[in-house]
Amino acid sequence: MPAIVLIGAQWGDEGKGKATDLLGDRVHYVVRYQGGNNAGHTVVIGDQSYALHMLPSGVLSPEVTPVIGNGVVIDPGVLFAEIDALAERGVDCGRLLVSANAHLIMPHHRALDKVTERYLGSARIGTTGRGIGPTYGDKVARVGIRVQDLFDPGILRQKLDLVLREKNQLLTKVYNRRGIDAQATADEYLGYGERLRPYVADTGLVLGKALDEGKFVLLEGAQATMLDVDHGTYPFVTSSSPTAGGACAGAGIGPTRISKVIGVVKAYTTRVGAGPFPTELHDEQGEWLRKTGGEYGVTTGRPRRTGWFDAVVARYAARVNGVTDFFITKLDVLSSLDKVPVCVAYEVDGARHDEIPMTQTEFHHAKPVYEYLDGWDEDISRARSFGELPAAAQAYVRAVEEMAGAPVSAVGVGPRRDQTLQLRELC
């Protein structure tokens, strides 16, 4: 069976974990292919809620092999804390596989992330301060440290000495911060290596063989399309490629293996961190969306910025990712509205744009052009089929589907597993 990619089609926090969990009983492998512990997925099973940051959502499904691919950057301390927390709740992570080629978040990455963000002041990007960007920067600069380096103390110390020669100069002489001790860091990470060793594998080879055997592989992106380092609202983006194209490089499989791309969107829009957000609401309606939708970061706890659904962004995501199916989450949050605004285009300097403007300057000045769809008063969280939704809610879904340019295959009307309405099979 070919692989399926699951991506966020907005600015993140769309509910990708819910989509992964929905597919869990049919999936053999769930792969995180990029990002780090700046991501957060919430999965609700029955009355239990699980917040995952490093681990793929598939870890909660007993028959699934969760995989952390080579495109992910790993903070070992965070990874083991998450594994231990799940173990205390009876979740076994022994099936986990970790790529030997994945890069490691080191103490100097976290230190530099925090001081450079503070140094930028009002121009800050809004990172989580967890060292993600500096780790990817070192990866591209070819001075990164990978999981496999933990199994060769000589190589690890050699690489640390080399990279800290520069990083400590920055920390001490530019930012007036304490330098990082190479030996203490090597000792700490070699300890992580001993615990990590049973999980480490050639994950690209494992996934290739699994696909050859007809296994179902789900590739799970962190963050989302509009945070992609190439295709997002640069520079207010993450440091990796959450789009479907990044799945191949980050998992080590070829593009011809992928048969379907599922784009997850909220029925409205949210964003964390700085950067343009055309439909953002700064009034009581924005606060209502935040409170009703529980829009606070899984990883950071910080309030998310909120706004109405942006069909221009959805169309862009459909094109960039080759979306074959959309999964709409949190439709229930919109209940009780008389009219539901949907952004169908932008106005920039008096001109209408039906697609995202080409330049950053234009996008920063984009004003939403709204259409208003009929709302509904009914509590839709108890619906168990699309036909049980009020006519206005069904019409909203169909309108979003037409505007976004790809069929809607599933709709979320609550956080639980049984609160997903399937319009057609996702796999």
Secondary structure, DSSP 4 states (H G I P E B T S, - for coil): --EEEEEESSSS-S-HHHHHHHHTTT-SEEEE-SB-TT--EEEEETTEEEEESSS-GGGGSTT-EEEE-TTBEE-HHHHHHHHHHHHHTT---TT-EEETTPEEP-HHHHHHHHHHHHHHGGG-----SSSHHHHHHHHHTT---BGGGGG-HHHHHHHHHHHHHHHHHIIIIIS--PPPPHHHHHHHHHHHHHHHGGGEE-HHHHHHHHHHTT--EEEE-SS-GGG-TTTSSTTSS-SS--SHHHHHHHHT--GGGEEEEEEEEESSEEE-SSS--TTB--SHHHHHHHHHHT-B-TTT-PBPEEE-EEHHHHHHHHHHHT--EEEEE-GGGGTT-SEEEEEEEEEETTEEESS--SSHHHHHT-EEEEEEEE---S--TT--SGGGS-HHHHHHHHHHHHHHTS-EEEEESSSSTTSEEESS---
